Amino acid sequence: EKPDGQKSTRLIEIHWPNDEQFNTFSTFGPEPGGAACLAYVDANSPNHKLLKKMMKAAETVEGDDMLYYMQIRIGVAVNWQPKVNESITLFYRNPFTRLFEYENLPKFQPENHSFPAKPGVPWKEKHIRSWILKHGYPLVNIRNMDKKYGAFPEGKYVGGSNKAGLVLVAVNMTGQFEFTEQYKLLKWLKPHAQKS
């Protein structure tokens, strides 16, 4: 499911063997916040119920302002085969993959972060929240300010939850050069973002 503005903070359940939905989430999951999580859970397990509860609260500022503004989407692969231990991994949007490949450059932000879980031990909400807060900021997140993606998530970047810092570049990158200019900006910003 592709994102839809402020409704993008949500849980997407993917029931095996729905490879098409799984692949769509792997591609569009990090939109528009720049990062997403993919969890493998058993149906109705304590971890499955915990993620559903957390993401339900994240639908509104009143329910969970931190998760709401983080715009983290969680794809939940339910009863996936072959069977794996319950786990959750955070990954980032990697824009302009073809352009990076064309220039023989690595993907923009290929690293993943796995939640340090022990098999058979239920996850704790406070640990999941602090893990998301620690890793939920991409190096660079290009945001379009339009109806599709919603307003700028000020609460994510300007405020108490952001311990990483912020450089805000406001530029009109519309029209015929939209993609090439965004690509150039990403390449220029990446080494500076990695130093922080």
N, C-alpha and C positions, 0 to 999 in steps of 0.2 A: 504494500500500500504506500503510495507516494504521500509526502507530507501535505498538510493543509493549514498553513498559518499557525495560529496559537494552539490549534488542536494537535500539534505535532508531538507534544509530550504525552506519550501513551504507551501502552503495552500492546504488542502485536503477537497474537498466539498463532503458531505455525504447527499444525498437526501433521505428523509423518503420514504419508510420503509426499507432501506438497513441496516438491523441489522448486516449482515456479515461484511460489510465495517466498520460500527461503532465499532464492537468488535475488528476488526483488528487494527484500529487506537488506540483504548484504550490500546492494548497490545504493539504495535510497535511505536506508535506516539513519545515517548520520545527518540527514537534512532536517531542519535548517541549522541545528546547533553545532554541527561539526563533529560530533561523536555519538556513538550508540553502543548498546550492549547486546550481546547475543548469549542467551542462557539455554542450557539443556536441562530439562527437569522432567520428573515423573509426574503424570497427571495427578493433581490435587495433593501433591506432597506439601510438607510445611514450607519448602522453598518456593514452590509454585504459588501457594497462597500468599506468602510474604510479598512476592513481586507484584501480584495482582493488587494487594492492599496498598503498596507504596505508589504504584502508578495510578491507581484510582484517586488517591489523595493529590497526586501531582497534576491533576486536570485543572485545578484552580489554585489561585494564589493563597486563598484561605486554607485549603487542604494541606499544601506543602509548598511554601513559597520557594524554597531552595530548588527542589526538583522541577517545579513549574518553570522557573527562569532558566535553569540549566538546559532545558529542552532536550533532555536525554530520552531517547526512545529505546525500549527494550523489546527485542524479538525473543520470544520464548518458544523454543523447539520442544514440543511436548511428545514424550514417548518416542523419541527419535531412534532410528535404527541405522547402523548397528548400535546397540545399547552402550551408553557411556555413563560415567559418574556424573551426577549433577554438578554443573559448573556455570560460571558466568565470566565473559570476557568483554572488555571494552575495546572498541576499535574506532578509527578515525576516517573521515571522508578523505579520499585521495583524488582530488580533481585533476583534470587534464592528463590522465594516465597516458594517452597516446602521444601527447606532446613531450612528456618527460621521457617516454621510451624512444621517441624519434631522436632526441638529443642524447640518448644513452645515459640518462640520469635516473637515479633511483626514484621510486614513488615518493610523493611529497611527505607523507607521514605513515610509513608502513607498520610501525610498532603496534602491538596489542598489549593489553594489560589484563592478566588473569587474576580474578579474585582469589586470595589465598584460603581456599576452603579445604576442610578435611572430609574425605569420603564418609558419608553417613551422619555427619554432624550438621544439624540445621543452621542456616545462616542467621546472623543477627542483623536487625534493621540498622542499628547505629553503625555497624561495621560496613555494611553495604553503602550507606549514605556517605560515610567519610571516604571510602574508596572511590566512589563516583565523584565526589568533590575534589579529591586529589588528582584524578586522571581525566576528568571530563572536559578539560579545556584543550582544544586543538592548538597547534603552534600558531596557525593563522586561520581565521574564519572569515571568508568573504560573505557578506550579507547583502542580499537585495532587499531594498525597502519597498515592498509592494504588497498588494492584497494577498498574493499567494503565500508569502512567508511571514506576513504580519509585521508588527512594529519591532523596532530594535529592542532586544531583550536587556534593557538597562540593568535589571536586577542580577543578571548573570555576570556582567562585566564591570559594572560600577556599583560597588557595595561590599558588604562584609564577607560574602561567600568567595569572592575572587582574591585569592592569596598570591596569584601568579603575576599580577600586574597587567597593564593595559596600554597599548599604543593604538590609538584610533586614527585611521586614515579615511577621510571622507572624500570620495572622488566620484565624478559622474562617468561611469564606464558603460554607457549604453550605446546603442547604434551598431554600426558596422564593425567596430574594433573591440566590441565588448569582451570576447573570449581571449583574443591575443593580448589585450592590455591587462586583463586579470591574470593571465599566465605569467606575463613579464613581472607583474607586481609580486606574485607568489614567489617566483624565483629570487627576486631581490630581497624580499622580507625573510625568507627561510633562514639564512645564516644568522641574521640578527635575532630572530625569535629563539634559535637554538642556544644562543649565548645567555639568555635570561634564566 
